[in-house]
Amino acid sequence: MGDPDGGLAPGTKFDEIPDSWVCPVCGVTKTSFVPYYDTQTAVADGYISNVSSYVMLTKDVLELTLQTESPLDILPGQYVSLTLKDFDGEFSRSYSVVENK
């Protein structure tokens, strides 16, 4: 979306945001943010993962199986935040890790 008052045009790449930039909404610096990836993949702890399968266990519980390029340093019981895309657009959710193979 950009930050017109902060001199950032919409679509500015994360690497192009100056380290001195401060969020006009929450007041934190760039170091508190994670790059946004506009792809059909999920981002898990900085690693790009493909959703290889998903199952709706209940109307509120989604089971995801992710494939990563390299192993994730995460243990069962910990959480991972994912940005996913469906027919309504993008959304972020936190998921608890059940198994890490």
C-alpha positions in Angstrom: 0.0 0.0 0.0 2.9 2.3 0.5 3.4 5.2 2.9 2.9 8.5 0.9 3.7 10.7 3.9 6.9 8.7 4.6 8.0 8.8 0.9 7.2 5.2 0.0 5.2 4.6 -3.1 2.8 1.6 -3.3 4.6 -1.5 -4.4 8.0 -0.4 -2.9 10.1 -3.5 -2.4 11.0 -4.3 1.2 14.8 -4.1 0.4 14.2 -0.5 -0.9 12.6 0.8 2.4 15.2 2.8 4.3 16.3 1.3 7.6 15.4 4.7 9.2 11.7 4.4 8.1 9.1 4.4 10.9 5.6 3.0 10.5 3.1 5.9 10.7 0.5 3.6 12.3 2.4 1.8 15.1 5.6 3.8 15.3 8.1 0.9 14.9 11.0 0.7 12.5 11.6 -1.5 9.5 13.5 -4.1 11.6 10.2 -5.0 13.3 8.6 -6.0 10.0 8.9 -9.1 7.7 9.0 -8.8 3.9 5.7 -9.3 2.1 5.7 -11.9 -0.6 3.1 -11.6 -3.3 3.1 -15.2 -4.5 1.0 -18.3 -4.3 3.2 -19.7 -1.6 3.1 -19.4 2.2 5.9 -17.8 4.1 7.0 -19.8 7.2 9.6 -18.2 9.4 11.3 -16.7 6.4 11.3 -19.8 4.3 9.0 -20.0 1.3 6.8 -23.1 1.5 4.3 -24.7 -0.8 1.0 -25.9 0.6 1.1 -29.5 -0.6 -2.2 -30.4 0.9 -5.0 -29.1 3.2 -8.0 -30.7 4.9 -10.8 -29.0 6.7 -11.0 -31.0 9.9 -13.9 -28.9 11.1 -15.5 -25.6 9.9 -12.9 -23.8 12.0 -9.9 -26.1 11.8 -7.6 -26.4 8.8 -4.8 -28.9 8.6 -2.0 -27.8 6.3 0.9 -29.8 5.0 3.8 -27.6 3.8 6.9 -28.4 1.7 9.9 -26.2 2.5 13.1 -25.7 0.6 15.1 -26.2 3.8 14.2 -27.5 7.2 12.3 -25.2 9.6 13.8 -24.7 13.1 10.4 -25.2 14.8 9.1 -27.6 17.3 5.7 -29.2 17.8 3.6 -26.9 20.0 5.1 -23.7 18.6 3.2 -21.4 16.2 4.0 -20.2 12.7 2.3 -17.2 11.0 1.4 -17.7 7.4 0.1 -15.4 4.7 -2.3 -17.4 2.4 -4.5 -16.5 -0.5 -8.0 -17.7 -1.3 -10.8 -16.5 -3.6 -11.5 -13.6 -1.2 -7.9 -12.4 -1.2 -5.0 -12.7 1.2 -5.2 -13.4 4.9 -2.8 -14.1 7.7 -3.3 -16.8 10.3 -1.2 -18.4 13.1 -1.1 -22.2 13.1 0.2 -24.5 15.7 2.8 -27.0 14.6 1.8 -30.6 15.2 4.7 -32.4 13.5 7.9 -31.3 11.8 9.3 -34.0 9.5 
